[in-house]
Amino acid sequence: MEAKLDLPFDAEEMLAGLRTWVECESPTHDAAAVNRMMALAGRHLAIMGASVETIPGRMGLGDCVRARFPHKSSEPGILVLAHLDTVHPVGTLQNGLAFLREGDKAYGPGIQDMKGGTYLAIEAIRQLAMAGIATSKPVTVLLTCDEEIGSPSTRDLIEAEAARHSIVLVPEPARPDGGVVTGRYAIARFNLRTTGRPSHAGARLGEGRSAIREMAKQIVAIEEMTTEACTYSVGVIHGGQWVNCVATYCDAESLSMAKRQEDLDAAVEKMLSLKASGNDVQLEVKRGVTRPVWEPDGKVLALHAMAESIAGRLGFGLPHQSAGGGSDGNFTGAMGIPTLDGLGIQGALAHTLEEHVQVSSMVPRAKLFAGLLQSV
């Protein structure tokens, strides 16, 4: 049966609901803030008729929410996989990125990545229920707390839940051309520490060996290893406590991304082989969170073809591509479970103080998601 797409989505109503989510700030490392957001979303899902449970967090991170919707079938169903943590600290609403509507753009922390897409997906489920239209399979929504830092506390939960489903839909932001994601690059994170020798920076500077200076050398060397095959970047650095002391320790976090797993494996080997620049300083490199490469197979391409057909009925194209920037779709795609990613709202400048979505994309993307829920 052909999916029904003429559902009464209303962009202004959706934006008003989304605003309440955006204004509930939820940076990954603030577990209490994330849990407030999880409670808000969990209540929303419960009102819709889902069976909702909170899964306690670990590693000092927030909780997750799992919501299952009633369905006459008990076959493996559809997993809607999304995260509610953001990169913006609490206070961003008052300092640089308040919720704001300007023409077709709506701004706010996490509005594109990915509260907008998550809200859109849940609204698609709600509209189908209100219209009395059944989804093709049982639907579960899993909302996670730590995707922005590589999902260290939730990967096992994501993979276990995905294994009980036949399809995974990920409402991460749409690609700049409005397309979706059918594969993602491999990603590895690294934790680095340099150790120097302390001394008084004013009276005995020459006796010290600065951990900060050593880390600066390492950062330059690491980033200069970037090639077309694999990127290397350092995004976090902490060192020193007093300006009048030569720093004993300096810590940094590095990220590498590659289109092919073998290129990432080579990057891991390079990073773990790094050496200090001299005998009077030390360097330690530890491997952190890794996301496996996800390459599209025939099942993924068939899932995209179905989505493309629905988009065609709605009057827009739906190109697909493999993309950099990891998501939890890396895990489910690498497991071989047909996964379609990038189903969220169009927008731009995620992770910045200009993050926004295109309001005009909300209804078409919601109708696409509703069509998939009826068809897959």
KALIN-V180483 format. One line per field, one symbol per residue. phi: phi as a letter, one per 20 degrees, with the letter a starting at -180 (. if undefined). psi: psi as a letter, one per 20 degrees, with the letter a starting at -180 (. if undefined). burial: I if it has 9 or more other C-alpha atoms within 8 Angstrom, else O. A space follows every 50 residues. Layout:
phi: ???
psi: ???
burial: ???
This chain:
phi: .ffedeeefcffffffffgfffedfbfgedfffgfffffffffgffffof edcedgfbmmdfeccccddfbfedfgdddedbcdeceefgofgecpbffb dcmedcdrfmfedcfffffgffffffffffemdfffbgdcdddddbffdn mfecgffffffffecdbcddefgffgenedddacffccdcddcdcdcfaf feecgfeecfffffffffffffffefcffbdcbddcbcamccfecffecb dbcccccbfdffffgffgffffefcffbfecccccdfdfcdffcdfdfff ffffgffffffffenbebfcaecemfbffgfffffnegccdmeefframg mcecgbcegfeffgfffffffffedf
psi: ppqpilqlqogggghgghghghjnqmqginhhgghhghgghggghghijq opqpoqrrkjrrrrppppqqqhqjrpbpooorqjqripqpihhimhmqpp pocjppqqpjhgnkhghgggghhggghgghikpqqhrqpppoorikhikj lhiighgghgghijriqppolrqqrhjjarpjqqqqpqqqpqpqpbpqrp ighlgiirophggghgghgggghiipahhpqpqpipppqqhpijpppgqp qrpqpqpqhqhhhhhhgggggiiqqqirijqqpppqpbpppqqopqahhg hhgghghhgghghijqrmrqrqqrorrihgghghijpopprkjaqqarkq jrjjprrohiiggghghgghgghih.
burial: OOOOIOIOIOIOOIIOOIIOIIIIIIIIOIIOIIIIIIOIIIOOIIOOOI IIOIOOIOOOIIIIIIIIIIIOOOOIIIIIIIIIIIIIOIOIIOOOIIIO OOOOIIIIIIIIIIIIIIIIIIIIIIIIIOOOOOIOIIIIIIIIIIIIOI IOIIIOOIIOIIOOIIIIIIIIIIIOOIIIIIIIIIIIIIIIIIIIIIII IOOIIOOIIIIIOIIOOIIOOIIOOIOOIIIIIIOOIOIIOOOOIIIIII IIIIIIIIIIIOIIOOIIOOIIOOOIOOOOIIIOIOIOIIIIIIIIOOOI IOIIOIIIOIIIOIOOIIIIIIIOOIIIIIIIIIOOIIIIIIIIIIIIII IOOIIIIIIOIIIIIIIIIIIIIIII
